Amino acid sequence: MKYDRDEHRSRDYREVLLKMQESAEQALHVNAQLASADHDGIRYDYDDSSDLM
């Protein structure tokens, strides 16, 4: 009987850990998409040193 309870508990913990892992992977994927979206397109480097001449 004790083994059955432990097995049930361990199954519950595994399910929770799997859900947390999936959530973390989704969050990392979304963060990677956002980071790459910030760097799309043309980037301009403004040089303010031209007014020193």
Buried (B, 14 or more C-beta within 10 A) or exposed (E): EEEEEEEEEEEEEEEEEEEEEEEEEEEEEEEEEEEEEEEEEEEEEEEEEEEEE
